[in-house]
Amino acid sequence: MKTINIKLVTKESESKVPSDLTKALVAIPGTIALWKDLTPIARRDFVTWIEGAKQPETRKRRIAITCSKLTSGERRPCCY
């Protein structure tokens, strides 16, 4: 009988925060703390939603919405 060793990797991968989102978060006091308080999955959802925009205007609007949602206590980009 052979022994097989299995190593599970449980660390969640963190999405890279786009520079334009970082600038917007820094511009509004307290939003960086709110961003860091989100789970990695929630941050990934916001980043994926923002990066899914095809038009620059849509991307800017989604970044503004993200900041607004964070300051109002919402923790997800949209309803599922």
PyMOL commands that set and color helices and strands:
alter all, ss='L'
color gray80, all
select helices_A, chain A and resi 19-27+31-37+40-51+56-71
alter helices_A, ss='H'
color red, helices_A
deselect
rebuild
show_as cartoon
